[in-house]
Amino acid sequence: MLCQMGALIRVLWRAVAGLVMLVGIGTLAGCGPDSLSGATMGTRYRVLGEACPDGLPEVRVAAALDEVVQDMSTWVPDSSLSRFNRAPPGEWFGVSADMVRVVAAAAMVSDSTEGAFDVTVAPLVDEYGFGPGSVLADEAVHVDYRLLEFREHPPALRKGGPLRVDVSSIAKGFAVDRVVELLAGVGCTSALVEIGGELRVFGAAPGGGAWRVAIESPGEGFAPGTLILDEGGIATSGDYRQTGERDGTRTTHIIDPRTGTPIDGTLASATVIAPTAMQADALATALMVLGKDALAFAETHHVAALLVFRSEGGFVTRVSPALDALGALAR
């Protein structure tokens, strides 16, 4: 009976400073969903799962995340991506099927945004101090996703110029999807997986019903709202998460690959709901780069998005028609 009473209290996950925090879980010791957490990809991950036949597969989850890091991190010198970045142009470089999957998904977003989203932005990320390397004064900077080729059989990448690739704007979402697929595969009936603010849910929330996810605030005293979701991915991108200064001007880690400079701050944050966390992750970043044109893009391309714009009076939210149609925003 005590376990049943504890399970009746719904779980609310709140995004704070790039992490989804668990607040107000009403279960008792030994009752309710299993959970685990740890460090990965320069941030933290959290997993909440219910009715997993043998409990949460902690070792397998950690191994899956380690594989993504070893595959796609630009901060690991011997990762597959780091080695590809050092490889000469014009030659096919063997990578994992997962890497091709990520690059192919990124290319679709790049095409639809006409280059506002571009994983070949690595030299610019380094130049502004948000990457693991630096750009030399005499280094030719090539940023053009159209010069990055991929093939599925056998999986490989090829660059048509001296490109360097950074998939950090989509890899966390992909890692979330990997863990969700793992949990579903071992028989978990419901779960929430979150990495650094990108998350995905399936099945019923503890206590029954939909999951409730509070959107991360871009500034003190402002609450964008809460999303209600049965299944799918959610990602929030914001220009306040990683900032710096250059020549006395505030900079952010989100670089516009079309101009070669950080975004202008018009849009403070973009939250996207999509079928997968990978899609949501990439689209949220793309909307941040699009800035004042983000809402028009979301309308044209049927992206379920909540946008927080800066104004003289503080922050103003805009909801895309696709998000409004979902009825996912708690009023």
C-alpha positions in Angstrom: 0.0 0.0 0.0 2.8 2.5 0.9 4.4 1.8 -2.5 1.1 2.4 -4.3 0.6 5.7 -2.4 4.1 6.8 -3.4 3.6 5.9 -7.0 0.5 8.1 -7.2 2.6 11.2 -6.9 3.7 12.4 -10.3 7.3 13.1 -11.1 8.3 16.5 -12.4 11.6 17.0 -14.2 12.9 20.5 -14.4 15.6 21.8 -16.7 18.1 23.9 -14.7 21.5 25.1 -16.0 21.5 22.5 -18.7 20.5 19.6 -16.5 17.1 18.1 -15.9 16.6 18.0 -12.2 14.2 15.7 -10.4 12.0 17.6 -8.0 9.2 16.4 -5.9 9.4 12.6 -6.4 6.9 11.1 -4.1 8.2 7.5 -3.9 9.4 5.8 -0.8 12.7 3.9 -0.4 12.4 0.7 -2.4 9.4 1.8 -4.3 8.8 3.5 -7.7 11.0 3.8 -10.7 14.7 2.8 -10.9 17.2 5.6 -11.5 20.8 6.1 -12.3 23.1 9.0 -13.2 26.7 9.7 -14.1 29.1 11.9 -16.1 29.3 11.9 -19.9 30.1 14.2 -22.7 31.2 17.0 -20.4 27.9 17.0 -18.5 25.7 14.7 -16.6 23.2 12.0 -17.6 20.1 10.8 -15.8 17.9 7.8 -16.4 14.6 7.0 -14.9 13.0 3.7 -15.8 10.0 1.5 -14.7 9.2 -2.1 -15.0 12.6 -3.1 -16.4 12.6 -6.9 -16.0 16.2 -7.0 -14.5 16.4 -3.4 -13.4 18.2 -0.7 -15.3 21.2 -2.1 -17.2 23.7 0.4 -15.7 26.8 -1.2 -17.2 25.3 -1.4 -20.6 24.1 2.2 -20.4 27.6 3.5 -19.4 29.1 1.4 -22.2 26.8 2.8 -24.8 27.6 6.4 -23.7 31.3 5.7 -23.7 31.0 4.4 -27.3 29.4 7.6 -28.4 32.2 9.6 -26.8 34.9 7.5 -28.3 33.2 7.8 -31.7 32.1 11.5 -31.8 34.0 13.6 -29.3 36.3 16.4 -30.5 37.8 16.5 -27.0 39.2 13.0 -27.1 42.3 13.0 -29.3 42.0 9.4 -30.5 38.2 9.4 -31.1 37.0 8.4 -34.5 35.9 12.0 -35.2 39.2 13.5 -34.1 41.1 11.1 -36.3 38.9 12.0 -39.2 39.5 15.7 -38.7 43.2 15.1 -39.0 42.9 12.9 -42.1 43.6 14.4 -45.5 40.8 15.5 -47.8 39.6 13.4 -50.7 39.9 10.0 -49.1 37.1 7.9 -47.6 37.6 7.4 -43.9 36.0 4.4 -42.2 33.7 5.3 -39.4 30.8 3.6 -37.4 27.3 3.3 -38.8 26.3 5.5 -35.9 28.5 8.3 -37.1 27.1 8.1 -40.6 23.6 8.2 -39.1 24.4 11.4 -37.2 26.1 13.1 -40.1 23.2 12.2 -42.4 20.7 13.6 -40.0 22.8 16.7 -39.6 22.9 17.1 -43.4 19.1 17.1 -43.6 18.8 19.9 -41.1 21.6 21.8 -42.9 19.7 21.5 -46.2 16.5 22.7 -44.7 18.1 25.7 -43.0 20.3 26.6 -46.0 23.4 26.2 -43.9 22.3 27.8 -40.6 23.1 24.4 -39.1 26.5 23.1 -40.1 28.6 20.5 -38.4 31.8 21.6 -40.2 31.8 24.7 -37.9 34.5 23.2 -35.7 37.2 25.8 -36.7 35.0 28.7 -35.7 34.0 27.0 -32.4 37.8 26.7 -31.7 38.5 30.3 -32.8 36.0 31.7 -30.2 37.4 29.6 -27.4 34.7 27.0 -27.1 36.4 24.0 -28.6 39.5 21.9 -27.7 41.8 23.5 -30.3 42.7 26.9 -31.8 42.8 28.4 -35.2 46.2 29.6 -36.5 46.4 32.9 -38.2 47.5 31.3 -41.5 45.0 28.4 -41.3 42.4 28.4 -44.1 39.0 28.1 -42.4 36.6 26.0 -44.5 33.0 25.8 -43.2 30.7 24.2 -45.7 28.6 21.1 -44.9 28.2 20.4 -48.7 31.9 19.4 -48.8 31.3 16.6 -46.2 30.2 13.4 -47.8 29.0 10.2 -46.2 28.2 6.7 -47.3 26.4 3.8 -45.5 28.1 0.7 -47.1 30.7 0.5 -45.9 30.2 3.4 -43.4 32.6 6.2 -44.2 33.1 9.9 -44.4 35.0 12.0 -46.9 35.8 15.7 -47.0 36.1 17.7 -50.2 38.4 20.3 -48.5 40.3 20.9 -45.3 37.2 20.5 -43.1 36.9 19.9 -39.4 33.7 18.5 -38.0 32.0 19.1 -34.6 28.8 17.1 -34.0 28.3 18.4 -30.4 25.1 20.1 -31.5 23.5 16.8 -32.3 25.5 14.1 -30.6 23.9 14.4 -27.1 20.5 13.9 -28.6 21.8 10.9 -30.5 23.2 9.4 -27.3 19.9 9.9 -25.5 18.2 7.9 -28.4 20.8 5.2 -28.1 20.0 4.7 -24.4 16.3 4.8 -25.0 16.6 2.1 -27.6 18.7 0.1 -25.2 16.1 0.4 -22.4 13.2 -0.5 -24.7 15.2 -3.4 -26.0 15.6 -4.9 -22.5 11.9 -4.6 -21.8 11.5 -1.4 -19.8 7.9 -0.2 -20.2 8.6 3.5 -19.6 11.7 5.7 -19.2 13.1 9.2 -19.2 16.7 9.6 -20.4 18.4 13.0 -20.2 21.9 14.2 -21.1 22.8 17.8 -20.4 19.2 19.1 -21.0 18.4 16.9 -24.1 15.9 14.2 -23.2 13.5 11.6 -24.5 10.6 9.8 -22.9 8.4 6.8 -23.6 5.6 5.0 -21.7 3.7 6.5 -18.9 5.2 8.7 -16.2 5.4 7.3 -12.7 1.9 7.4 -11.3 0.4 7.2 -14.8 -0.3 9.7 -17.5 2.1 12.0 -19.5 5.5 13.2 -18.5 5.8 16.9 -17.4 9.0 18.7 -18.3 9.6 22.3 -17.1 11.5 24.3 -19.8 14.8 25.7 -18.7 14.8 29.4 -17.9 17.1 31.7 -19.9 17.1 34.2 -17.0 16.3 34.6 -13.4 12.7 35.1 -12.6 11.3 34.0 -15.9 9.6 30.6 -16.4 8.9 29.7 -20.1 6.5 27.0 -19.2 6.0 23.2 -18.8 5.6 20.7 -21.6 3.4 17.6 -21.3 4.6 14.7 -23.4 3.6 11.0 -23.8 6.5 10.1 -26.1 9.3 11.8 -28.0 12.4 14.0 -27.6 12.7 17.5 -26.2 15.8 19.7 -26.5 16.5 23.3 -25.4 19.3 25.3 -26.8 20.2 28.7 -25.3 22.9 31.3 -25.8 23.4 31.7 -22.0 24.8 28.2 -21.3 28.4 28.9 -22.4 29.5 32.4 -22.8 32.8 34.3 -23.2 34.2 37.7 -24.2 36.1 38.9 -27.2 37.3 42.5 -27.7 34.9 43.5 -24.9 31.9 41.9 -26.5 29.9 39.0 -25.0 30.2 35.9 -27.1 28.3 32.6 -27.0 29.2 29.0 -28.0 26.5 29.0 -30.7 28.2 30.2 -33.9 26.4 31.2 -37.1 28.3 29.2 -39.8 27.0 31.6 -42.5 28.7 34.7 -41.0 31.5 33.0 -39.0 30.5 34.9 -35.8 28.5 34.1 -32.6 24.7 34.6 -32.8 23.5 38.1 -32.0 21.3 37.3 -28.9 18.0 38.1 -30.4 16.8 34.7 -29.5 17.6 33.6 -25.9 16.4 30.0 -26.2 14.7 27.5 -28.4 12.9 24.4 -27.2 11.8 21.7 -29.7 9.7 18.6 -29.5 10.5 16.0 -32.1 10.1 12.2 -32.5 13.8 11.7 -31.4 16.1 13.6 -29.2 18.6 13.8 -32.0 16.2 15.6 -34.2 15.1 17.9 -31.4 18.8 18.7 -30.5 19.8 19.7 -34.0 16.6 21.7 -34.7 16.9 23.6 -31.4 20.4 24.7 -32.4 19.3 25.6 -35.9 16.5 27.8 -34.6 19.0 29.6 -32.3 21.2 30.4 -35.3 18.1 31.6 -37.4 17.3 34.0 -34.6 14.6 36.5 -35.7 13.7 34.1 -38.6 13.2 31.1 -36.3 9.5 31.4 -35.9 8.9 31.7 -39.6 11.1 28.6 -40.2 9.2 26.7 -37.5 5.9 27.6 -39.2 7.0 26.7 -42.7 8.7 23.4 -41.6 6.1 22.3 -39.0 8.6 22.3 -36.1 7.0 22.1 -32.7 9.0 24.9 -30.9 8.7 27.3 -28.0 11.0 30.3 -28.6 12.1 32.9 -26.0 13.1 36.2 -27.5 14.8 39.0 -25.7 13.0 42.4 -25.6 13.4 45.7 -23.8 11.1 44.5 -21.1 12.7 41.2 -20.6 11.7 38.0 -22.3 8.8 37.2 -24.7 7.7 33.7 -25.7 6.4 32.6 -29.1 4.8 29.3 -29.8 4.9 27.7 -33.2 1.6 26.4 -34.7 2.9 22.9 -34.6 3.5 23.0 -30.9 0.2 24.7 -30.4 -1.5 21.9 -32.3 0.1 19.3 -30.1 -1.4 20.8 -27.0 1.8 20.0 -25.2 2.3 23.4 -23.5 0.7 23.5 -20.1 -1.4 26.7 -19.9 
